């Protein structure tokens, strides 16, 4: 009888179909922007954008949002989350740190503070990956607004750094 062969063939066909569907479906509902739609697909574009945003921040920090009790602000890592179902950004956050060091004249010890902030970028609902990169394209990206945003990246960062550090 050919029934076992037919059952094996049918089972193998179902297994292959299930594997193909699993490969087509995203493994997780959200991924890092650099990994959308595939691993490191946006890596170069995101690195270039981060470089420009950080350069803008370094250019204006001392004369604007970084004035105050700390003398050394550093822009650190930035990450954005993307919904794999819709291809839209759900959140971008940028980490910052600052420091102020001095010498205690009574003890000779170096003392200091090192606050940190995790700032949320103004990402309107429905912002696509392509729309995000297009809106922040070109020079002075820090001062641009995403379509539908109420403030620029610079304004959002300024408000964040003006808050009490974590």
C-alpha positions in Angstrom: 0.0 0.0 0.0 1.1 3.6 -0.7 -0.7 5.2 2.3 2.5 5.7 4.4 4.3 7.3 1.5 1.3 9.5 0.8 1.1 10.5 4.4 4.8 11.2 4.6 4.7 13.3 1.4 1.7 15.2 2.7 3.4 15.8 6.1 6.6 16.9 4.4 4.6 19.4 2.2 2.8 20.8 5.3 6.1 21.1 7.1 7.7 23.0 4.2 4.7 25.3 3.9 4.8 26.0 7.7 8.5 26.8 7.4 8.0 29.1 4.5 5.2 31.0 6.4 7.5 31.2 9.5 10.3 32.6 7.4 8.0 35.2 5.8 6.5 36.4 9.1 8.6 38.6 11.3 10.1 36.9 14.4 9.2 39.9 16.6 6.6 42.6 16.5 9.3 45.4 16.9 12.9 45.7 15.8 15.7 48.2 16.0 15.6 50.7 13.1 18.9 49.5 11.8 17.4 46.0 11.4 14.3 46.9 9.4 13.2 45.2 7.3 16.2 42.9 7.5 19.2 42.7 9.7 21.3 45.9 9.3 19.4 47.0 6.3 19.3 50.6 7.6 22.7 50.4 9.4 24.7 52.8 7.1 21.8 55.3 6.8 21.3 55.4 10.6 25.0 55.7 11.3 25.3 58.6 9.0 22.2 60.3 10.5 23.6 59.8 14.0 26.9 61.3 12.9 25.2 64.4 11.6 22.9 64.8 14.6 25.9 64.4 17.0 28.0 66.9 15.0 25.1 69.4 15.2 24.8 68.8 18.9 28.5 69.3 19.5 28.4 72.5 17.4 25.6 74.1 19.4 25.7 72.5 22.8 28.1 74.9 24.7 26.2 78.0 23.5 22.7 76.8 24.0 21.2 73.8 25.8 24.4 72.8 27.6 24.9 76.0 29.5 24.5 75.5 33.2 26.1 73.6 36.0 27.9 71.0 33.9 30.8 71.7 31.6 31.0 68.5 29.6 28.0 67.1 27.8 28.3 64.0 25.6 25.7 62.6 23.2 25.8 58.8 23.5 23.9 56.1 21.8 20.6 56.6 20.0 18.1 53.8 19.2 14.7 53.7 17.4 12.1 51.0 17.4 10.1 50.0 14.3 6.9 48.0 14.1 7.5 45.1 11.8 3.8 44.9 10.9 3.5 48.6 9.8 7.1 49.7 9.1 6.5 52.8 11.2 8.7 54.1 14.1 7.2 53.7 17.5 9.9 55.5 19.5 13.4 57.0 19.3 15.5 57.7 22.4 18.9 59.3 22.6 21.2 59.0 25.6 23.3 61.9 27.0 25.6 62.2 29.9 27.4 65.2 31.5 30.1 65.7 34.1 31.5 68.3 36.3 34.7 67.5 38.3 36.6 69.6 40.8 39.0 69.4 43.7 37.8 69.7 47.2 40.2 72.2 48.7 39.8 70.8 52.2 40.5 67.1 51.4 42.4 67.2 48.1 39.9 64.7 46.7 38.5 64.9 43.2 34.7 65.2 43.5 32.1 65.4 40.8 28.7 64.7 39.4 27.8 62.6 36.3 24.1 63.0 35.4 22.6 61.2 32.5 19.4 61.6 30.4 17.5 59.4 28.1 15.7 61.8 25.7 12.7 60.9 23.6 12.8 62.3 20.0 9.6 63.8 18.6 8.3 61.0 16.4 4.7 61.5 15.2 2.5 58.4 15.0 2.6 56.8 11.6 6.2 58.0 10.7 7.6 55.6 8.2 11.3 54.6 8.1 11.7 56.3 4.7 9.8 59.4 6.0 12.1 59.6 9.1 15.2 59.5 7.0 13.8 61.9 4.4 12.7 64.5 7.0 16.1 64.5 8.7 18.1 64.5 5.4 20.8 67.1 4.7 22.6 69.6 6.9 21.3 70.8 10.3 19.2 67.7 10.9 19.1 68.5 14.6 16.9 71.6 13.9 14.4 69.9 11.6 10.9 68.7 12.4 9.4 65.4 11.3 6.1 65.9 9.5 3.4 66.4 12.1 5.9 66.9 15.0 5.3 69.8 17.3 9.0 70.4 17.9 12.4 69.8 16.3 14.9 67.3 17.6 16.9 70.2 19.1 13.9 71.5 21.0 13.1 68.0 22.3 16.7 67.5 23.5 16.8 70.9 25.0 13.7 70.2 27.0 15.0 66.9 28.1 18.5 68.1 29.2 16.8 71.0 31.1 15.0 68.4 33.3 16.5 66.8 36.4 19.0 64.2 35.5 18.4 60.5 36.2 
